[in-house]
Amino acid sequence: MDARAEIGQRIARQRRRRGLSQVVVAGLVGRSESWLSQVERGHRSIDSHSVLVRLAEVLNVDISQLTSGDSGAVMAKYEGTAAIRAAMLQYESLPDMIKSHSGQQPRLTWLGHQLRRANGLYQAARYDEAGRLLPDLITAVERASLTKAGRERRSALTLTALVYQSAAMTLSRVGEADLAWTAADRSLSAARMGDRPLLAAVSAYRLGYVLIRQKRAQEAEDLAVSAHDALAASTRRPSPLVLSVRGGLCLVAVMAAATRFDRVATDRHLSSARELAELVGIDRNDFWSAFGPTNVVIHEISAALSFGDAKLALKRAENIDAEQLGPGLLGRRAQVSLDIARAYAIQRKDAAAVNTLLRAEQLSPELVRYDQRTNDLLTELVRREHRVSTPDLRGLAHRAGVI
């Protein structure tokens, strides 16, 4: 069996497994039913990597499950992973529990300062620096949570939850979803042990995004909705802080529903997020979530792209003013440009896509390098390259590690 026929059979098998018709799948990837039928029968090859990526998303599988060979772009390897994993796997807790700890105990004020540094680096999209800071921070908060007592222990557990949230969002952003899941789960456990219900909701928010990256969108949506509803029921007169956390959970649900291609649920969650953003009134940054009216529009753009609706994404982008975000939120600003570039590429406006990617790179070279969707986009742009109109593409792709 040749590769074309084998890929076609794999697509057909996964489509049937999900109970989807050829009409539905073809529509979601922007092709005709006739085209998909020919692909599945091995009479036609998939000549666009972006379409192959889209098929994998629609069928909720890794692209490697559809292809027998190269899956396209390979993300840059995150150097901080090994050290973070080693810190998380240090089982110093057992001897510390058995015998009294005689060494110098970490000061909680210092831990709080280091945590703010790590999160500032993350939001500035300086992931490599954050990765160098997190291992020692993880080791220190684990020791603090075991050696402190009384109120200090509760404060230490709070910091532990926050540090693991920081690790989860950094690891998730650079493509280390499995290790990010472990970090997010530990943050939730620490919040519960410290009896911090609001912090537990924030941990659920972080865990939700990780689950989406693990292609567990339904679990992510269920988690976000249940955490939101529990938080809403527990506060009669919610503060802006609580409203911000609830809004963040709504945005998790938005992206989870969009990943599942459920327009009704996506619109419903977006409506809830808009209402909360109106109540909050401004773009806040509680728990480093950047929730507010601007972030809701950013998620509207991302959700539109999940449905392949480039026209709607670009229309929403016209209404966004990224300058409303805090000055340190370079990663969030760069993400807007990455999404707009994807929209242009869907419309085959490659020159506009490349120019927008270059603007994103100016804001955050590391985000361009580590973002899988951007790597896939650059791979597709290189494959259909027209050097006269996109003279800067090759250099950009090389810097991102795509070629």
SEVO-44951 format. One line per field, with one value per residue (C-alpha): residue number from 0; residue in three letters; x, y, z. Coordinates in nm, 4 decimals, padded with zeros to 6 digits. Example, Ala and Ser with C-alpha at 12.3 -4.5 7.8 and 13.67 -1.06 7.14 Angstrom:
REM residues 2
pos = c(0	1)
code = c(Ala	Ser)
u = c(01.2300	01.3670)
v = c(-00.4500	-00.1060)
w = c(00.7800	00.7140)
REM end
This chain:
REM residues 403
pos = c(0	1	2	3	4	5	6	7	8	9	10	11	12	13	14	15	16	17	18	19	20	21	22	23	24	25	26	27	28	29	30	31	32	33	34	35	36	37	38	39	40	41	42	43	44	45	46	47	48	49	50	51	52	53	54	55	56	57	58	59	60	61	62	63	64	65	66	67	68	69	70	71	72	73	74	75	76	77	78	79	80	81	82	83	84	85	86	87	88	89	90	91	92	93	94	95	96	97	98	99	100	101	102	103	104	105	106	107	108	109	110	111	112	113	114	115	116	117	118	119	120	121	122	123	124	125	126	127	128	129	130	131	132	133	134	135	136	137	138	139	140	141	142	143	144	145	146	147	148	149	150	151	152	153	154	155	156	157	158	159	160	161	162	163	164	165	166	167	168	169	170	171	172	173	174	175	176	177	178	179	180	181	182	183	184	185	186	187	188	189	190	191	192	193	194	195	196	197	198	199	200	201	202	203	204	205	206	207	208	209	210	211	212	213	214	215	216	217	218	219	220	221	222	223	224	225	226	227	228	229	230	231	232	233	234	235	236	237	238	239	240	241	242	243	244	245	246	247	248	249	250	251	252	253	254	255	256	257	258	259	260	261	262	263	264	265	266	267	268	269	270	271	272	273	274	275	276	277	278	279	280	281	282	283	284	285	286	287	288	289	290	291	292	293	294	295	296	297	298	299	300	301	302	303	304	305	306	307	308	309	310	311	312	313	314	315	316	317	318	319	320	321	322	323	324	325	326	327	328	329	330	331	332	333	334	335	336	337	338	339	340	341	342	343	344	345	346	347	348	349	350	351	352	353	354	355	356	357	358	359	360	361	362	363	364	365	366	367	368	369	370	371	372	373	374	375	376	377	378	379	380	381	382	383	384	385	386	387	388	389	390	391	392	393	394	395	396	397	398	399	400	401	402)
code = c(Met	Asp	Ala	Arg	Ala	Glu	Ile	Gly	Gln	Arg	Ile	Ala	Arg	Gln	Arg	Arg	Arg	Arg	Gly	Leu	Ser	Gln	Val	Val	Val	Ala	Gly	Leu	Val	Gly	Arg	Ser	Glu	Ser	Trp	Leu	Ser	Gln	Val	Glu	Arg	Gly	His	Arg	Ser	Ile	Asp	Ser	His	Ser	Val	Leu	Val	Arg	Leu	Ala	Glu	Val	Leu	Asn	Val	Asp	Ile	Ser	Gln	Leu	Thr	Ser	Gly	Asp	Ser	Gly	Ala	Val	Met	Ala	Lys	Tyr	Glu	Gly	Thr	Ala	Ala	Ile	Arg	Ala	Ala	Met	Leu	Gln	Tyr	Glu	Ser	Leu	Pro	Asp	Met	Ile	Lys	Ser	His	Ser	Gly	Gln	Gln	Pro	Arg	Leu	Thr	Trp	Leu	Gly	His	Gln	Leu	Arg	Arg	Ala	Asn	Gly	Leu	Tyr	Gln	Ala	Ala	Arg	Tyr	Asp	Glu	Ala	Gly	Arg	Leu	Leu	Pro	Asp	Leu	Ile	Thr	Ala	Val	Glu	Arg	Ala	Ser	Leu	Thr	Lys	Ala	Gly	Arg	Glu	Arg	Arg	Ser	Ala	Leu	Thr	Leu	Thr	Ala	Leu	Val	Tyr	Gln	Ser	Ala	Ala	Met	Thr	Leu	Ser	Arg	Val	Gly	Glu	Ala	Asp	Leu	Ala	Trp	Thr	Ala	Ala	Asp	Arg	Ser	Leu	Ser	Ala	Ala	Arg	Met	Gly	Asp	Arg	Pro	Leu	Leu	Ala	Ala	Val	Ser	Ala	Tyr	Arg	Leu	Gly	Tyr	Val	Leu	Ile	Arg	Gln	Lys	Arg	Ala	Gln	Glu	Ala	Glu	Asp	Leu	Ala	Val	Ser	Ala	His	Asp	Ala	Leu	Ala	Ala	Ser	Thr	Arg	Arg	Pro	Ser	Pro	Leu	Val	Leu	Ser	Val	Arg	Gly	Gly	Leu	Cys	Leu	Val	Ala	Val	Met	Ala	Ala	Ala	Thr	Arg	Phe	Asp	Arg	Val	Ala	Thr	Asp	Arg	His	Leu	Ser	Ser	Ala	Arg	Glu	Leu	Ala	Glu	Leu	Val	Gly	Ile	Asp	Arg	Asn	Asp	Phe	Trp	Ser	Ala	Phe	Gly	Pro	Thr	Asn	Val	Val	Ile	His	Glu	Ile	Ser	Ala	Ala	Leu	Ser	Phe	Gly	Asp	Ala	Lys	Leu	Ala	Leu	Lys	Arg	Ala	Glu	Asn	Ile	Asp	Ala	Glu	Gln	Leu	Gly	Pro	Gly	Leu	Leu	Gly	Arg	Arg	Ala	Gln	Val	Ser	Leu	Asp	Ile	Ala	Arg	Ala	Tyr	Ala	Ile	Gln	Arg	Lys	Asp	Ala	Ala	Ala	Val	Asn	Thr	Leu	Leu	Arg	Ala	Glu	Gln	Leu	Ser	Pro	Glu	Leu	Val	Arg	Tyr	Asp	Gln	Arg	Thr	Asn	Asp	Leu	Leu	Thr	Glu	Leu	Val	Arg	Arg	Glu	His	Arg	Val	Ser	Thr	Pro	Asp	Leu	Arg	Gly	Leu	Ala	His	Arg	Ala	Gly	Val	Ile)
u = c(00.0000	00.1422	00.1628	-00.1293	-00.3679	-00.2479	-00.3049	-00.6499	-00.7451	-00.6234	-00.8306	-01.1397	-01.0842	-01.0505	-01.3481	-01.5729	-01.4420	-01.5618	-01.8948	-01.8503	-01.9731	-01.7567	-01.9712	-01.9037	-01.5294	-01.4810	-01.6659	-01.4580	-01.1329	-01.2643	-01.2807	-01.5577	-01.7106	-01.5853	-01.2297	-01.2373	-01.3873	-01.1022	-00.8455	-00.9910	-00.9955	-00.6324	-00.7153	-00.5878	-00.3082	-00.3241	-00.1109	-00.1296	00.0289	-00.2112	-00.5061	-00.3437	-00.2963	-00.6585	-00.7757	-00.5841	-00.7511	-01.0982	-01.0440	-00.8864	-00.5714	-00.2021	-00.0917	00.1420	-00.1660	-00.2618	00.0825	00.3433	00.6308	00.7223	00.4476	00.5883	00.7225	00.9183	00.9022	01.2225	01.3160	01.2723	01.5973	01.4352	01.2313	01.4942	01.5776	01.2107	01.1305	01.4270	01.3082	00.9562	01.0873	01.3095	01.1677	01.3278	00.9953	01.0209	01.3388	01.2212	00.9048	01.0921	01.3549	01.3491	01.4951	01.8074	01.9094	01.8262	01.4574	01.3515	01.1956	00.8399	00.8971	01.1885	00.9764	00.7039	00.9557	01.0975	00.7474	00.6674	00.9906	00.9012	00.5526	00.6819	00.9247	00.6423	00.4158	00.7070	00.7438	01.0958	01.0378	01.4027	01.4769	01.1635	01.2746	01.6065	01.4332	01.1598	01.3617	01.5109	01.1765	00.9959	01.2500	01.2236	00.8435	00.8297	01.0736	00.8822	00.5500	00.7058	00.9012	00.6653	00.3899	00.0630	-00.0148	00.3230	00.2474	-00.0763	00.1166	00.3769	00.1079	-00.0368	00.3029	00.3415	00.0139	00.1167	00.4633	00.3206	00.0704	00.3654	00.5395	00.2214	00.1615	00.5267	00.5537	00.2225	00.3262	00.6499	00.4801	00.5478	00.1828	00.2342	00.4728	00.2482	-00.0427	00.1570	00.2430	-00.1190	-00.2423	00.0074	-00.1045	-00.4634	-00.3586	-00.1606	-00.4540	-00.6831	-00.4365	-00.4026	-00.7817	-00.7689	-01.0872	-01.0224	-00.6700	-00.8118	-01.0322	-00.7240	-00.5505	-00.8506	-00.8140	-00.4502	-00.5326	-00.8082	-00.5684	-00.3289	-00.6094	-00.6927	-00.3319	-00.3566	-00.6584	-00.8919	-01.1228	-01.4415	-01.2673	-01.1305	-01.4744	-01.6403	-01.3692	-01.3905	-01.7701	-01.7885	-01.5183	-01.6927	-02.0331	-01.8935	-01.7168	-02.0299	-02.2425	-01.9968	-01.9922	-02.3042	-02.1253	-01.8217	-01.5223	-01.3460	-01.0855	-01.3475	-01.5163	-01.1797	-01.1186	-01.4682	-01.4078	-01.0851	-01.2675	-01.5255	-01.2446	-01.1075	-01.4541	-01.4615	-01.1431	-01.2413	-01.5778	-01.4154	-01.1642	-01.4613	-01.6164	-01.9256	-02.0399	-02.3404	-02.1337	-01.8566	-02.0992	-02.2613	-01.9295	-01.8213	-02.1410	-02.0704	-01.7123	-01.8288	-02.0772	-01.8066	-01.5617	-01.8211	-01.8616	-01.4839	-01.4643	-01.0905	-00.8127	-00.6852	-00.4051	-00.5232	-00.3206	-00.1413	-00.4496	-00.4842	-00.8638	-01.0660	-01.2466	-00.9350	-00.8598	-01.2179	-01.1739	-00.8427	-01.0270	-01.3004	-01.0283	-00.8773	-01.2184	-01.3038	-00.9802	-01.0653	-01.3659	-01.1511	-01.3398	-01.0589	-01.3007	-01.4601	-01.1185	-00.9903	-01.3131	-01.2745	-00.9096	-01.0173	-01.1777	-00.8788	-00.6356	-00.3527	-00.2103	-00.4893	-00.3006	-00.0351	00.3131	00.4615	00.2146	00.4314	00.3378	-00.0327	00.0258	00.2395	-00.0309	-00.2716	-00.0303	00.0192	-00.3565	-00.3955	-00.1140	-00.2980	-00.6119	-00.4233	-00.2682	-00.6097	-00.7057	-00.3754	-00.2573	00.0928	00.2725	00.0422	00.0873	00.4669	00.4684	00.2418	00.4640	00.7636	00.5836	00.5140	00.8801	00.9833	00.7646	00.8551	01.1087	01.0636	00.6875	00.7367	00.9983	00.8022	00.4443	00.3414	00.0689	00.3146	00.5680	00.2998	00.2059	00.5659	00.6087	00.3063	00.4180	00.7613	00.6047	00.4047	00.6653	00.6662	00.9969	00.9147	00.6222	00.7679	01.1426	01.1739	01.0047	01.3149	01.5027	01.2044	01.1551	01.5248	01.5241	01.2158	01.3938	01.1547	01.4238)
v = c(00.0000	00.3394	00.6268	00.8157	00.5217	00.4498	00.8087	00.8029	00.4885	00.6327	00.9469	00.7405	00.5182	00.8104	00.9892	00.6875	00.6396	00.9916	00.9296	01.2153	01.2214	01.3165	01.6267	01.7510	01.6823	01.8291	02.1435	02.1863	02.1739	02.3975	02.1352	01.9579	01.6198	01.4967	01.5997	01.4110	01.1041	01.0952	01.1385	00.8547	00.6224	00.7027	00.8682	01.2061	01.3282	01.6067	01.8769	02.1228	02.0663	02.3134	02.1025	01.7919	01.9732	02.0837	01.7277	01.6075	01.8782	01.7930	01.4220	01.4944	01.2940	01.3660	01.4309	01.1313	00.9063	01.0157	01.0057	00.7358	00.9770	01.3357	01.5434	01.8726	02.1385	02.0333	02.2657	02.3881	02.1835	02.3726	02.3561	02.4237	02.1032	01.8699	02.0921	02.1587	01.7881	01.7048	01.9578	01.8143	01.4611	01.5333	01.3277	01.5248	01.5332	01.1829	01.2332	01.5829	01.4345	01.1618	01.3818	01.7466	01.9764	02.1456	02.3447	02.7024	02.7490	02.9621	03.2978	03.3371	03.6991	03.5918	03.3149	03.5666	03.7961	03.5108	03.4022	03.7513	03.7448	03.4092	03.5220	03.8520	03.6610	03.4377	03.7268	03.8979	03.5737	03.5184	03.1481	03.0449	03.2752	03.1605	02.8020	02.8738	03.0324	02.7738	02.4653	02.6323	02.7946	02.4596	02.3010	02.5939	02.6000	02.2244	02.2576	02.5529	02.3694	02.0899	02.2944	02.5805	02.5516	02.7261	03.0361	03.0209	02.6722	02.7953	03.0789	02.8313	02.6107	02.9181	02.9923	02.6279	02.6420	02.9651	02.8375	02.5230	02.7400	02.9362	02.6148	02.4827	02.7875	02.8091	02.4390	02.4414	02.7391	02.5713	02.2447	02.0337	01.9490	01.6304	01.7859	02.0931	01.8686	01.7357	02.0887	02.2046	01.9059	01.9798	02.3411	02.2257	01.9879	02.2596	02.5025	02.2436	02.1611	02.5310	02.5735	02.8366	02.7902	03.0909	02.9660	02.6224	02.7862	02.9522	02.6134	02.4721	02.7590	02.6646	02.2940	02.3616	02.5102	02.2204	01.9705	02.1493	02.1120	01.7430	01.7173	01.6607	01.9483	01.8036	01.7472	02.1015	02.2492	02.0462	02.1459	02.5151	02.5256	02.3387	02.5596	02.8737	02.7659	02.6676	03.0034	03.1919	03.0054	03.0731	03.4536	03.6706	04.0000	03.9052	04.1356	04.2322	03.9687	03.6918	03.8193	03.8127	03.4502	03.3534	03.5339	03.3442	03.0143	03.1201	03.1796	02.8306	02.6972	02.9106	02.7557	02.4044	02.4312	02.5826	02.2983	02.0599	02.2665	02.3360	02.6818	02.6971	02.6287	02.8601	03.1493	03.0788	03.0855	03.3975	03.5720	03.4886	03.6122	03.9418	04.0004	03.9442	04.1668	04.4452	04.4071	04.4128	04.7143	04.7203	04.4833	04.3365	04.0909	03.8988	03.5817	03.6718	03.5859	03.9243	03.8990	04.1918	04.3228	04.3058	03.9449	03.8480	03.9871	03.7998	03.4772	03.5670	03.5821	03.2500	03.0830	03.2069	03.0557	02.7231	02.7142	02.8230	03.1535	03.3900	03.6647	03.6791	03.6598	03.9590	04.1503	04.0958	04.1987	04.5397	04.6089	04.5219	04.7634	04.5542	04.8654	04.8303	04.5305	04.5920	04.6876	04.3578	04.1431	04.1047	03.7410	03.8196	04.1017	03.8789	03.6095	03.8530	03.8984	03.5223	03.4675	03.7464	03.5902	03.2571	03.4310	03.5916	03.2566	03.0892	03.3547	03.2855	03.6401	03.5153	03.8496	03.9912	03.6767	03.7011	04.0710	04.0058	03.7200	03.9516	04.1964	03.9122	03.8136	04.1676	04.1414	03.7848	03.5731	03.2908	03.2703	03.2378	02.9698	02.7594	02.7936	02.4785	02.6435	02.9077	02.6409	02.4652	02.7935	02.8734	02.5241	02.5728	02.9193	02.7858	02.5007	02.7395	03.0148	03.2908	03.4640	03.7831	03.8619	03.7087	03.7841	03.7721	03.4336	03.2140	03.4117	03.4058	03.0310	02.9695	03.1724	02.9808	02.6497	02.5408	02.5155)
w = c(00.0000	-00.0929	00.1571	-00.0003	00.0379	00.3920	00.5037	00.3440	00.5321	00.8602	00.8092	00.7272	01.0306	01.2712	01.1153	01.1661	01.5184	01.6041	01.4317	01.1839	00.8260	00.5302	00.4813	00.8359	00.8350	00.4894	00.5887	00.9041	00.7061	00.4302	00.1551	-00.0364	00.0438	-00.2949	-00.2069	00.1251	-00.0408	-00.2922	-00.0135	00.1935	-00.1095	-00.1846	-00.5167	-00.4049	-00.1795	00.0777	-00.0769	00.2145	00.5530	00.7132	00.5934	00.7398	01.0699	01.0582	00.9929	01.2975	01.5081	01.3802	01.4421	01.7834	01.7152	01.6913	01.3368	01.3652	01.3825	01.0326	00.8735	00.8651	00.8291	00.9010	01.0571	00.9432	01.1716	01.4775	01.7733	01.9293	02.2346	02.5602	02.7522	03.0890	03.0871	03.2302	03.5273	03.6077	03.5871	03.8126	04.0715	04.0630	04.1056	04.4051	04.6859	04.9671	05.1439	05.2889	05.4924	05.5837	05.7329	05.9171	06.0755	06.1690	05.9094	06.0422	05.7347	05.6546	05.5816	05.2836	05.3696	05.2443	05.1431	04.9228	04.7686	04.6890	04.5232	04.3116	04.2146	04.0867	03.8866	03.7290	03.6317	03.4998	03.2781	03.1553	03.0636	02.8894	02.6884	02.8247	02.8742	02.8810	03.1747	03.3562	03.3060	03.4739	03.7739	03.8337	03.9459	04.2556	04.3273	04.3155	04.5499	04.7917	04.8160	04.8639	05.1547	05.2974	05.2900	05.4963	05.7477	05.8239	06.0847	06.1638	05.9589	05.7925	05.6631	05.5062	05.3432	05.2229	05.0693	04.8978	04.7477	04.6478	04.4585	04.2872	04.1942	04.0367	03.8489	03.7135	03.6110	03.4495	03.2325	03.1265	03.0422	02.8580	02.6466	02.5325	02.4368	02.7481	02.8118	03.0130	03.2635	03.2723	03.3708	03.6675	03.7763	03.7443	03.9421	04.2186	04.2305	04.2812	04.5605	04.7402	04.7170	04.8711	05.1497	05.2250	05.2247	04.9494	04.7418	04.5166	04.4500	04.3715	04.1080	03.9578	03.9534	03.7674	03.5193	03.4530	03.4385	03.1849	02.9308	02.9817	02.9180	02.5926	02.4808	02.5696	02.3369	02.6311	02.5475	02.6967	03.0312	03.0171	02.9511	03.2259	03.4749	03.3883	03.4048	03.7370	03.8936	03.7676	03.8963	04.2360	04.2683	04.1616	04.4174	04.7002	04.6735	04.6934	04.6287	04.4236	04.4244	04.0988	04.1891	04.2009	03.8850	03.7114	03.8055	03.6940	03.3653	03.3104	03.3631	03.1027	02.8544	02.9191	02.8399	02.5225	02.3859	02.4937	02.3182	02.0087	02.0030	01.9991	01.7146	01.9232	01.8080	02.0402	02.3522	02.2320	02.1866	02.5231	02.7100	02.5198	02.6235	02.9889	02.9564	02.8016	03.0846	03.3449	03.1548	03.1562	03.5334	03.5831	03.3537	03.2881	03.1867	03.5112	03.5722	03.8775	03.9277	03.6039	03.3975	03.2179	03.2238	03.0952	02.7859	02.5664	02.6549	02.5736	02.2211	02.1915	02.2679	02.0181	01.7523	01.8592	01.8709	01.5200	01.3926	01.5556	01.3221	01.0277	01.0048	00.9010	00.7991	01.1442	01.3148	01.1188	01.1818	01.5567	01.5323	01.4030	01.7405	01.9551	02.1139	02.2541	02.4199	02.6761	02.8124	03.0753	02.9529	03.0679	02.8725	02.5632	02.5161	02.5057	02.2576	02.0381	02.0458	01.8832	01.5927	01.5614	01.5356	01.2799	01.0757	01.0782	00.9551	00.6662	00.5771	00.5634	00.3088	00.1299	00.1896	00.2561	00.2383	00.5056	00.7137	00.7014	00.7858	01.0842	01.2013	01.1835	01.4119	01.6548	01.6446	01.7374	02.0470	02.1384	01.9478	02.1996	02.1488	01.7734	01.8311	02.0799	01.9520	01.7640	01.5577	01.4426	01.3513	01.1471	00.9825	00.8907	00.7475	00.5254	00.4152	00.3197	00.1219	-00.0932	-00.0853	-00.3435	-00.2747	-00.4595	-00.2267	00.0926	00.0864	00.4672	00.5104	00.4890	00.7521	00.9856	00.9406	01.0037	01.3262	01.4431	01.3772	01.1035	00.8354)
REM end
